[in-house]
Amino acid sequence: MTLLRQHGLFFGALCLLLFSAKDGHGNPLKSPLDYIEFSTGSADGGPRVPVIAFHGLGDSPKNFSRGFRASKLPVHWIIPRAPRGYGHGYSWFELPPNFRRQREAMAPGLSSATQTIARFIGHLKERGKLHGKPIILGFSQGGMLSYTLASKYDNLLRGAIPIAGFLPSTLYPNKPVTIPIIALHGQADRVVPYHLAKATESAFLKAATRFQLHSFEAVGHRITVEMWQLIEESVLNMLSP
C-alpha cells in the first residue's frame, strides 16, 4: 500500500507538471534558456561572481566561450544560447534588414528577448546558480541585449559591458540607472555603425551615473585584443563591491 501511495504521489506530481505546461505555465524546474557554464581563475575561498555573456547573431555559446576560457578572472561564466536557429548558429530576435535606418522595427523583438533573459536570471537565482548579482556582457545582438537589460532591469545586475550594440529610442532608459556600464564599439563598424552607439550613449548619459563608451579607431564589427583587455579590466573593476 505504501508503495502504491508513493507511485500515486509521483504520477500526480508528474501530471501536475504536464497540465501546468499545457496551460502555459511551463515547467518551473526547466530553464527558459539552454546554457553552458564554467569557472576561470582562482577564487580566494568565497563564491565566484557570475558573469553572463550573450553571443551575437549566428553565433553559439560554444564558439563565443572561446574568448573567455583562458581568462584569469576569478568568476563563473554562464553563456546562454539564443532560442532561434540562424544559419549555423542562433539568433536572439528577428533583426530587420533595414534596422540601421528603421531602428524601432527591432524594438518589440529585442524587448521580448530581454524579458526572457530576465526570467532566465530569475531562474538561475532560484536554483542557486547565482552568488550575488551577475555582471552581463554581450556582442552585437548580445550587446543590444546588454544595453536593454541595463536600461530596464538594472536592479538585477552588478554591471554591464555592451560591445558593438545600440538601442532603439523606445528602449532608452526612462529612470535612473546606477550600475556601472562600460560600452565598447569600433569606429569602423559597418554592421552596427558607430553613430548608433553614440546616440545610445547620449541617452544613457541622461540617466546613468556611471556610463562610459570606449571607441576603437579603424576597428570593424569584431572584438580586438585591445578590446578583450578592456573587457577583462572592466569585469575585474566590477568585482569590487
N, C-alpha and C positions, 0 to 999 in steps of 0.2 A: 504493500500500500504506500509506504514511504517513497519507494522508487517511482511508482506511478505518479504520485503527487509531484515529485521533483521534475519528471518529464512534462507533466501538465504545466508547471510553472515556466519551464523552459520554452515550450511551444507557445504559451500565452504571451511571453515576452517577445518572442520572435514575431508573432502575428501583430503585436502592437507596433513593432518597428516597421513591419511591412505596410500596415494600414496608414501609419503616420507618413511614410514616404509617398504612398498613393495619394494622400490628402494634400501633399505639397509641403509637408513639414520637413521631410528629408530625415536621414539617419543622423541623429545628433552626435554619433561617435565617428562619423566619416568627415574627413577634412574637406572643406569646399574646394581645395586645390591639391593636386599631387605636388610633391616637392622632394628635393634631396637635401641632406644636411651633413655637415662635418665641422670639426673644430680645427683651428690652427694655433700656432704659437704655444706658449706655456703660461698657464694662469697660476697665480700665487694662491693656490688653495681654494679660493672662493668660486662661485659660479661665474661662467663667462657671459658677457654681454652679447645678446643676439644681434646679428646683422642680417636683415632680409634684403636680398638682391633680386631685382626684376630684369629679366633679359629683354632684348629688343625683338622687333618684328622678324619672324622667320628663324629665330634662334631657339636654343633649348637650354635647360638647366645644366646638362652635362657639358655642353660646349662653353657656356658662359662661366661655369665654375672654374675653368682652367686658369683664369686670371687671378683667382683667389686662393687656390690650393697651396701655392708656395708662400703665401703670406706668413709673416712672423707675428701678426697681430693676435693677441690672446682672446679671440672671440669665437662664437659659434655661428657658423654661416647656415642660413636657410634660404634655399633658392627654389621658389615655386615655379611650376610650369603653367604657361598660359593655356586656357581651356580650348582654344580653337586651333585646328590644324592649319598650317600655312606653308606650302612648299615642303621642304624637308624639316621644317621646324614648327613653330607655333605663333599665334597672334593673341594679344590681349583684347583687342576690339577691332572692329572694321575701320580701316583708315581710308577715307575717300581719296580718290586720285588727285582731287583739286584742293586738298586740305591746306595747302600753303596760302591760298587766296581766300578760301571759304572755311576758315578755321572753326567756326561754330558748328559746322556739319558733323564734326567728330565728337562734340561735347557729350551727347547722350551715351554713346558707347564708352567713352572714357569715364564718365560718371558711374555707369553701371559696373564697369570693371573695378573701379576704385571701391565701390560698395562691397563687391565680392572679396577684395583684399582685406577690407576692414573686418569682414566676418571671419576671414582666414586668420587674421591676427587674434581675434577673439577666441577662435577655436584653439589656437596654439597656447594661449594663456590658460584656458580651461583645462587643457590636457597636460599642463605643467611643463610645456616646451620652452616657455619664455621665462628667463630670470631677469625681471625688470623690463622696462620699455625698450623696444628694439630701435636700432638705427636702421634706416632704409636707404637704399641707393638703387639706381636703375639707369639703363642706357636706352636712348631713342624712345620707343614706346614705354620702356621701363622708366625713362626719365620723366615722361609725361605723367605716368602714374605717381612717381615720387613727388612731383610738384603738386598734384591734386591731393594726395594724402596729406602733405604738409599744409595745404590750404584749408582742407575740410576736416581732417582728423588729427590735427597736431597733438591733441590730448592723449593719443595712443602712442606717441613717438618720443624717442630720445633726441633724434636729429635726422636730417635728410640730406642726401647728396644726389641731386638730379644731374644727369650727364646727357648732353645733346637732346634736350627736350624743350618743351614750352607748354603754355596753357592757352586755350581759347578764353576770351574775355569773360564768358559766362561762368567760368570756374575760378576766376580770380578770387583771392581771399576777401571776405566781407566782414572779417572780425580780426582782432589782434592775433598774431602768430608769434609765439615766444621761443620756439625751439630754434637751434642753430640750423641754418640751411646754407650749404656750400654747393653752388652750382658750377658746372664746367661746360664749356662749349667752344668748338673750333670756329674760328672766324671764316674759314673757307668751306664750311659745311654747306653742301648743296642739297642734301636730303631734308634736313631741318635747318633752314637758313638762320644765320646768327641774329638777324634783326628780330626774329620771333622770340629769341631768348632775351633780347634787350627789352622788348615790350613786356615780357613776363617779369623781368627784373623791376621795371618801373612800378608794376602793380604790387609786387611784394614789398618794395621799399616803403610803400604807404601803410603797410600792415605789420610787417615783420621787423622785429628789433635786432635780429642777428642774421641778416641775409647778405651773402656775397656772391657775385658772379665773376668767375675767373675765365678769361678768354685766352685762346691759344692761336697765335698768328700762323697762317698757312696750314692749319690743320683742318681736315675734312671731317666726314662722319665716321669717326673712329676714336679709340682710346689710345693715346701715345704713352710711352714710358714716363714722360714728364707728368702726364695726367694721372697715371697709376700712382706715382709718388705722392701727388697731392691728395688723391683719394685715401691712401693709407694714412697720411698725416692728419687728414680731416677726421677719419674714424678714430684714430688714436686720441685726438683732442676731445672728441665727443665721449670717450670712455670716462673721462673725469666727471665727477658729479657736478 
